[in-house]
Amino acid sequence: MEQEFIRALDEYFCAHYSDYVRLSAIEGYVMPDVLYVADDGNIARRDSACMRLDRQKDAAELLARFKAGLADTSFTFSFYFRSLRDKLHDLREKNTFAKLLPKVLAHVSETAESAGKLLEIEPQFWNLLVKGKVYPEKNTVLALALVCRLQLTDVQNLLIVSGFTFRDDDVRDVVVRYLIEQQIFNPVMRDRCLAEYKIDCLPIRREIA
């Protein structure tokens, strides 16, 4: 069972991850012909998706080499302070993280209080986030999505109002998006997938065995 969900994640990752500089540096990676002669005789360019791992003959072997060189470099603080200009903008804005959060959590029968208990964030800082005094870093939004079992659309909306989007050239983003899309929220399976890609930066509160 475990191998099946990891294999599915690997297939998704190979089809979506798009840091082509990093991919092309893998030993054994074969650079595809991006330029070709079209039917009209002009030089045309193939979509960059042709460079993804799922187009490689030895995709599984290349992915294994890619994983072997992974290290989590996406550590951030849990929040950042808003400037005065940003605060004034938020007063006029219909949707901000603090305004949208209760609506999103209501969709999954959670509250700001219950959600905060699932995150590895000091209560006083979480309260600042909830009140809109500070804004979350991307890791915080992604962790919130996983522990509260949020729907993809709600996660995308929270990211947008926080100044972020999912990026296909970010290992963390691709793996977390897969978990959300496939609704893999079981803590054991979730953590196994995160560990497979060396992602340990998310502020998720875990029970001490």
Salt bridges, closest charged atoms under 4 A:
GLU2 OE2 - ARG192 NE 2.55
GLU4 OE2 - ARG7 NH1 2.62
ASP10 OD1 - LYS67 NZ 2.80
ASP54 OD1 - ARG55 NE 3.91
GLU61 OE2 - ARG65 NH2 2.40
ASP86 OD2 - ARG82 NH1 3.61
ASP90 OD1 - ARG82 NH2 3.41
ASP90 OD1 - HIS89 ND1 3.71
GLU93 OE1 - HIS89 NE2 3.31
GLU113 OE2 - LYS117 NZ 3.92
GLU120 OE2 - ARG205 NH1 3.65
ASP154 OD2 - HIS107 ND1 2.81
ASP169 OD1 - ARG167 NE 2.87
ASP170 OD2 - ARG172 NH2 3.45
ASP173 OD2 - LYS138 NZ 2.39
ASP173 OD1 - ARG172 NE 2.97
GLU181 OE2 - ARG177 NE 2.75
ASP191 OD1 - ARG190 NE 2.83
ASP191 OD2 - ARG206 NE 3.12
GLU196 OE2 - LYS67 NZ 2.61
GLU196 OE1 - ARG192 NH1 2.61
